[in-house]
Amino acid sequence: MTAATPPAMLPPFRADHVGSLLRPAALAALRARHKAGEVDAPSLTAAEDEAVAEVVRRQRDVGLHSITDGELRRDWWHLDFLGQLDGVQLTANPGPKFQIAGQGEQPPITSVTGRVACSRPIMAAHFGHLKKCVDAAGGAAAGLVPKMTIPSPSMLHLRGGRAAISREVYPDLDAFWDDVAAAYRSAIAHLAAAGCRYLQLDDITFAYLCDPKIQANCRANGDDPAALPATYARVINAALRDKPADMQVTIHTCRGNFKSAWVAEGGYDPVVGAMFSTNVDGYFMEFDSVRAGGFEPLAALREQAVAGGAGKKVVLGLVTTKVGELEERDTLRRRIDEAARFLPLEQLCLSPQCGFSSTHHGNALSHEDQWRKLERVVEVARAVWG
């Protein structure tokens, strides 16, 4: 990507995807044996490398230009990254639960026990291998762009809030946010040095804060939910301050995806003002169910563009990753037309609503379902945008 690249060819793409893919069964079994002490780390890494190369080829073959490593090396979409930051520990989740029959396992949350920093590269080597695989699959000549996904800085706060941040270390939350932004600038610089030019910040917080029960949990944690969207937007902008000029950045937001379950519901109206103020190039927004509300909040981005802002894109998450049933072409096209009433078609793209495997557990669909859905995204995007 260069400054001369036409905007339509820059990420996010007309057909894009959030990032995570179902773990191959053989890799999942090998990781379980590694955790049991039966397989050494080099053997696991070699298997991961091979699995990443295979999913890179599959993404290319279904017609995607945005290529991820499927997050195949991770147990959790966010905690594998956040847990490597200085000053961060993982603890049990006391907050709102995922809507899973019988509840079952719930993801941990972060707890800040020391000064937050990024004293070493995090997942930069993972991106380096992804880029190598993308180059081997055709690279830029084939229009392929490797995308790295990392959790948003706001993920260090929302679940546990003020209550999960040491008052001894951070009596003033402004100092906490300054350290978080600086840590992210370091982490992003490491990824940029590895060649990353398409970065996605996975940020559930904006969508979660549309839900009254999440707002109540924030108050119980000692926070003001009405002020948090603006705080999170400010910290995201501070985290991105020094990124390379040619790095495209998007934000993905959803209402929970653990084992095909969900936590939050509610339309985007309370948060779009703050969310759209972030200095990113596009937004992956969940719209696969009534939990997300209507498309009306997209008009706020149209008004921003009219007022002189850049024509940011919204990637419509219309294809669900929670069940295997394949969406009808005409249904997807009709919903894209509905969204285009509020934001011009040239600012819209299409994707699944979330990843297919936000955690190593995977979602309630098959590998065949996964690839058919990605093929459907590419097929419909070509029909709509050419």
FENVEN-V69551 format. One record per residue. N is the residue number from 1. PSI is psi in radians with two decimals (* if undefined). OMEGA is omega in degrees with one decimal (999 if undefined). BURIAL is I if it has 9 or more other ideal C-beta (glycine too) atoms within 8 Angstrom, else O. Layout:
BEGIN
n;psi;omega;burial
N;PSI;OMEGA;BURIAL
N;PSI;OMEGA;BURIAL
END
This chain:
BEGIN
n;psi;omega;burial
1;2.37;178.8;O
2;3.03;179.5;O
3;-0.41;-178.5;O
4;-0.06;-178.5;O
5;2.25;178.8;O
6;2.47;-178.2;O
7;-0.64;-178.0;O
8;-0.33;-178.6;O
9;-0.02;179.8;O
10;2.62;174.1;I
11;2.69;-5.4;I
12;2.66;-174.9;I
13;2.82;-179.7;I
14;-0.71;171.2;I
15;1.98;-176.3;I
16;3.13;175.0;I
17;2.79;-171.0;I
18;-0.71;174.9;I
19;-1.00;-171.3;I
20;2.59;178.9;I
21;2.70;178.0;I
22;2.41;-179.7;I
23;2.31;173.6;I
24;2.46;-175.6;I
25;-0.71;-178.3;O
26;-0.67;178.9;O
27;-0.72;178.7;I
28;-0.71;179.3;I
29;-0.69;179.7;O
30;-0.67;178.3;I
31;-0.68;177.3;I
32;-0.71;178.3;O
33;-0.61;176.6;I
34;-0.75;179.9;I
35;-0.49;178.5;O
36;0.02;178.3;O
37;0.24;-176.9;O
38;-0.27;-177.8;O
39;2.35;-178.2;O
40;2.88;-175.7;O
41;-0.76;179.0;O
42;-0.63;178.9;O
43;-0.71;177.4;I
44;-0.78;-179.5;I
45;-0.72;179.2;O
46;-0.70;178.3;O
47;-0.69;176.9;I
48;-0.75;179.1;I
49;-0.78;-178.9;I
50;-0.71;-179.9;O
51;-0.68;177.8;I
52;-0.77;179.0;I
53;-0.68;-178.9;I
54;-0.77;-179.2;I
55;-0.45;173.2;I
56;-0.81;178.8;I
57;-0.69;-179.6;I
58;-0.70;177.9;I
59;-0.76;176.6;I
60;-0.77;-174.2;I
61;-0.50;177.4;O
62;-0.09;174.1;I
63;0.19;178.0;O
64;2.57;171.9;I
65;-0.51;177.1;I
66;2.08;-173.2;I
67;2.15;176.9;I
68;3.02;174.9;I
69;0.15;179.7;I
70;0.07;-173.9;I
71;0.55;-174.5;I
72;-0.38;-178.7;I
73;-0.11;-172.4;O
74;2.64;167.4;I
75;-0.72;-177.6;O
76;2.47;-176.6;I
77;-0.47;-173.6;I
78;-0.68;-170.3;I
79;-0.52;178.2;I
80;-0.54;176.8;I
81;-0.94;-174.3;I
82;-0.62;-178.7;I
83;-0.24;178.2;I
84;-0.11;174.6;I
85;2.49;175.2;I
86;2.46;174.1;I
87;0.09;-175.4;I
88;2.32;173.7;I
89;2.83;179.4;O
90;2.37;-178.3;I
91;2.97;179.6;I
92;2.62;-176.1;O
93;1.96;179.5;I
94;-0.11;-170.6;O
95;-2.84;179.5;I
96;2.43;-173.5;O
97;2.71;171.5;I
98;2.55;-176.9;I
99;1.38;-179.5;O
100;2.31;179.3;I
101;2.21;-178.6;O
102;0.15;-178.8;O
103;-1.20;179.7;O
104;-2.79;-177.7;O
105;2.44;177.2;O
106;2.49;-179.3;I
107;2.55;173.0;I
108;3.06;173.3;I
109;2.92;178.2;I
110;2.60;174.3;I
111;2.25;-177.1;I
112;1.99;-176.3;I
113;-0.08;-180.0;O
114;-3.13;178.8;I
115;2.25;-178.6;O
116;2.30;178.1;I
117;2.95;174.9;I
118;1.59;-172.5;I
119;-0.08;178.6;O
120;2.76;178.9;O
121;2.48;177.2;I
122;2.03;176.2;I
123;0.19;176.8;I
124;-0.63;177.5;I
125;-0.60;176.3;O
126;-0.77;179.0;I
127;-0.68;179.6;I
128;-0.73;178.2;I
129;-0.71;177.2;I
130;-0.82;-179.4;I
131;-0.71;178.0;I
132;-0.74;179.5;O
133;-0.69;178.2;I
134;-0.74;177.3;I
135;-0.72;179.8;O
136;-0.45;-179.5;I
137;0.03;179.0;I
138;-0.43;174.5;I
139;-2.59;-175.3;I
140;-0.58;-179.7;O
141;-0.51;178.0;O
142;0.11;-179.7;O
143;0.38;-177.8;O
144;2.35;-179.5;I
145;2.07;177.3;I
146;2.31;-179.6;I
147;2.34;175.9;I
148;2.37;177.6;I
149;2.28;175.5;I
150;2.71;177.5;I
151;2.58;177.3;I
152;2.68;177.1;I
153;-0.47;179.8;I
154;-0.33;-179.6;I
155;-0.22;174.5;I
156;-0.05;-172.9;I
157;-0.82;-163.3;I
158;-0.91;-171.1;I
159;-0.85;-178.1;I
160;-0.41;178.1;I
161;-2.72;179.8;I
162;-0.59;-176.0;O
163;-0.36;-178.2;O
164;0.21;179.8;I
165;2.11;-175.2;I
166;2.17;177.1;O
167;-0.41;176.5;O
168;-0.73;179.5;O
169;-0.72;-176.3;I
170;1.36;173.7;I
171;-0.41;179.6;O
172;2.08;-178.1;O
173;-0.42;177.3;O
174;-0.67;178.1;O
175;-0.65;175.8;I
176;-0.88;-177.7;I
177;-0.62;176.2;I
178;-0.74;179.5;I
179;-0.70;179.0;I
180;-0.81;-179.8;I
181;-0.72;179.3;I
182;-0.69;178.2;I
183;-0.73;179.2;I
184;-0.63;176.3;I
185;-0.68;177.4;I
186;-0.82;-178.9;I
187;-0.73;179.6;I
188;-0.65;176.9;I
189;-0.68;177.2;I
190;-0.74;178.9;I
191;-0.70;178.3;I
192;-0.70;179.5;I
193;-0.47;177.6;O
194;-0.06;176.8;I
195;0.08;-177.9;I
196;2.20;175.4;I
197;0.13;172.7;I
198;1.88;-175.1;I
199;2.36;176.2;I
200;2.24;174.3;I
201;1.99;178.2;I
202;2.03;-169.3;I
203;1.67;179.2;I
204;-0.22;-165.5;I
205;-0.72;-177.7;I
206;-0.82;-179.7;I
207;-0.66;179.2;I
208;-0.66;-175.5;I
209;-0.01;172.8;I
210;-0.13;-173.8;I
211;2.20;-179.7;I
212;-0.60;-178.2;O
213;-0.54;174.6;O
214;-0.70;177.0;I
215;-0.73;178.8;I
216;-0.67;178.2;O
217;-0.66;177.2;I
218;-0.78;179.3;I
219;-0.70;179.2;I
220;-0.50;178.5;O
221;-0.07;178.5;I
222;0.40;-178.3;O
223;2.81;176.0;I
224;1.87;-175.5;O
225;-0.45;179.0;I
226;-0.46;-178.6;O
227;-0.31;-172.6;O
228;-0.71;-179.1;I
229;-0.74;179.3;I
230;-0.65;177.3;I
231;-0.84;-179.2;I
232;-0.72;179.1;I
233;-0.72;179.8;I
234;-0.73;-178.6;I
235;-0.67;175.6;I
236;-0.79;179.0;I
237;-0.67;178.0;I
238;-0.63;179.4;I
239;-0.55;-176.9;I
240;0.02;-170.6;I
241;-0.69;-174.2;O
242;0.23;-178.9;O
243;2.69;176.4;I
244;2.53;-178.0;O
245;-0.48;-178.4;O
246;0.21;175.3;O
247;2.09;175.3;I
248;2.36;-177.4;I
249;2.40;174.3;I
250;2.85;173.3;I
251;2.32;172.1;I
252;2.33;178.0;I
253;2.47;-180.0;I
254;-3.10;-173.9;I
255;0.41;179.7;I
256;2.49;-174.0;I
257;0.16;-176.1;I
258;2.06;179.3;I
259;0.69;-179.4;I
260;0.20;-179.1;I
261;-3.10;-179.5;I
262;2.85;179.8;I
263;-0.85;-168.9;I
264;2.84;174.3;I
265;2.83;-179.6;O
266;2.48;-179.6;I
267;2.88;-173.0;I
268;-0.08;-172.0;I
269;-0.74;-176.2;I
270;-0.27;-169.8;O
271;-0.18;-171.7;I
272;-0.55;178.9;I
273;-0.83;178.8;O
274;-0.80;-176.2;I
275;-0.78;-178.4;I
276;-0.12;176.5;I
277;-0.10;179.9;O
278;2.56;-175.7;I
279;1.16;179.8;O
280;3.02;-175.2;I
281;-0.23;-179.7;I
282;2.91;-176.8;I
283;2.13;170.9;I
284;1.97;-174.1;I
285;2.28;-179.3;I
286;2.19;177.1;I
287;0.52;-173.7;I
288;-0.12;-177.9;I
289;2.97;179.9;O
290;-0.30;178.0;O
291;-0.43;-176.1;I
292;-0.11;-177.3;I
293;-2.87;-176.9;I
294;-3.08;-177.9;O
295;-0.07;-174.2;I
296;-0.65;-179.8;I
297;-0.31;178.5;I
298;-0.39;179.6;I
299;-0.46;178.5;I
300;-0.57;178.4;I
301;-0.61;175.2;I
302;-0.73;179.1;I
303;-0.62;177.2;O
304;-0.74;179.5;I
305;-0.71;178.8;I
306;-0.59;-178.6;O
307;0.02;177.0;O
308;-0.04;178.5;O
309;2.84;179.7;O
310;2.73;179.4;O
311;1.28;179.3;I
312;2.71;-180.0;I
313;2.66;169.2;I
314;2.19;177.3;I
315;1.94;-175.1;I
316;2.00;178.5;I
317;1.40;-173.9;I
318;-0.28;-178.1;I
319;2.02;-174.1;I
320;2.52;173.3;I
321;0.13;-174.4;I
322;-0.43;178.4;I
323;2.83;-174.7;O
324;-0.26;-177.7;O
325;2.30;-175.8;O
326;2.30;179.1;O
327;2.52;177.1;I
328;2.47;179.4;O
329;-0.84;-175.8;I
330;-0.59;177.7;O
331;-0.77;179.3;O
332;-0.75;-179.3;I
333;-0.68;178.8;I
334;-0.71;-179.3;O
335;-0.61;174.5;I
336;-0.72;177.3;I
337;-0.68;177.9;O
338;-0.76;179.4;O
339;-0.59;-178.4;I
340;-0.17;172.1;I
341;-0.39;-174.5;O
342;-0.35;177.4;I
343;2.31;-175.7;I
344;2.54;-177.7;O
345;-0.61;-178.9;O
346;-0.23;176.4;O
347;0.13;-177.3;I
348;2.64;175.0;I
349;3.14;-177.0;I
350;2.49;177.8;I
351;2.98;164.2;I
352;2.81;-175.0;I
353;-0.42;179.6;I
354;-2.99;173.7;I
355;2.94;179.3;I
356;-0.19;-177.0;I
357;1.25;-178.3;I
358;-0.44;174.9;I
359;2.99;-176.9;I
360;-0.26;-178.6;I
361;-0.54;-177.9;O
362;2.94;178.4;I
363;3.04;-173.4;I
364;1.06;175.1;O
365;2.92;-174.2;I
366;2.93;175.0;O
367;-0.68;177.6;O
368;-0.76;177.0;O
369;-0.79;-178.4;I
370;-0.90;-176.2;I
371;-0.57;176.6;I
372;-0.67;179.5;I
373;-0.71;177.6;I
374;-0.66;175.2;I
375;-0.70;179.8;I
376;-0.69;176.7;I
377;-0.82;-179.2;I
378;-0.77;-178.5;I
379;-0.84;-177.1;I
380;-0.68;178.8;I
381;-0.72;178.0;I
382;-0.68;179.9;I
383;-0.61;-176.7;O
384;-0.81;-172.9;I
385;-0.19;178.6;O
386;*;999;O
END
